Amino acid sequence: MKLQEVFDSYNDYIMPTYTKTPLVFVKGKGSKLWDIHNNVYLDFFPGWGVGSLGHCHPKVMQAVRDQISKLIFIPNSYYHISQAKLAKELIFWSYPGKVFFCNSGAEANEGAIKLSRKFGQAQLGSDTSSAIPASVGQGRYEIITFENSFHGRTLAALAATGQKKYQAGFEPLPEGFKTVKFNDIEEVKKALTDKTAAIMLELVQGEGGINVADKDFVLSLRKICDERKLLLIIDEVQTGIGRTGKSFCYQHYGIIPDIMTLAKALAGGLPVGVMVVKKDIADILGPGMHASTFGGGPVICKAALAVLRALQEEKLLANVKKTGDYLFLKLNALKDKYQVIKEVRGMGLMAGVELNIEGKGIVEECMKKRLLINCTHGKILRFMPALNITKREIDKAVGILDGILKDTDIHG
Ligand SMILES: *Cc1c(COP(=O)(O)O)cnc(C)c1O
């Protein structure tokens, strides 16, 4: 297919749900991507957070090749070895409990929401003497979420997402979600009722603009959840699997969630979702209550095991610390140099650069110079390079941005 034919086919046959960049990629390796004309791009936003090992990591490719030559799929009504191994590994890396496998971040969050409701329904509030069985509205079902959060596009995940622009036109959304201001514990306290079942948040809001949760805020949330017997759901779909310099971001905060959701980076580019549930609530969803046909298939589990092995063998958490510090040093140097940069923030290799101007033009200029980055919320440039990125690659990327900002500052 010629370039124009590709664009035409998308126009004619694919629903226009994505804002698209006119690049057609054919090959990837590490932090490099090749387009149809053989131009090479430096990818500082691989797969919107999926590409933590860069493109086509050899360990993932080998694992997938090995598995597809033996058995591609087996449903969850049977057993297979890789799912057992991956579950054990994830629990070993996180906290005592059990996991549920699905295929995406939104789906993992849907699972967390359903589990919270089941958990809340079992608690009939003060009237435990009632002989009437629990029915809708009698138990606890409300979930507190936060402004600028992002939890996915399915209806319940969308209701949990604290951004009106994504919800508009899809009402009525499932009930029972209350959105309050991020990092504001008083707002959370005001929103609590005897119907509250859970509090759900990202510790670094990704799509919402790289907003980092305050430590005190998170400790207070944990305390509130403990005191009122609520579930603390941490959405680590974007922050998980080493992105912030620890296996999971919650480990920076000295807390343990009741439910953690994972997806993006876990299977090296293959679709996966996981909900990791603390031991005491891990059996709430029993046989027949929740399911996902493709969840935790052999190919995905093998790929995820290869990702976890690569993280360890290649000492990537140490590399995130080293190169993350370096990236922030470089970005802060740009901030000192250019007035268009308002703030640099983030954690590990998850960096946001808030501008005083719209970021779209900058992203386009970067693309012309063969650097791929992202812009979220209009003015926030987002960098989430592969966890095996090098200082040289960071120098190159920041150098390109420097050149562009120089022109912008003069003209702006
Ligand atoms: C991307 C993302 C999701 C949604 O994941 P999908 O796989 O697109 O459904 C949910 N939560 C967070 C924090 C995300 O970054």
The ligand as an ORCA input file, in Angstrom:
! r2SCAN-3c Opt
* xyz 0 1
  C      -4.510      4.539     29.749
  C      -5.111      4.544     31.092
  C      -6.310      3.856     31.369
  C      -7.117      3.174     30.294
  O      -6.445      2.083     29.764
  P      -6.999      1.392     28.422
  O      -6.086      0.207     28.259
  O      -6.876      2.391     27.328
  O      -8.386      1.005     28.688
  C      -6.764      3.837     32.662
  N      -6.106      4.461     33.648
  C      -4.955      5.135     33.424
  C      -4.269      5.799     34.557
  C      -4.434      5.205     32.136
  O      -3.317      5.906     31.915
*
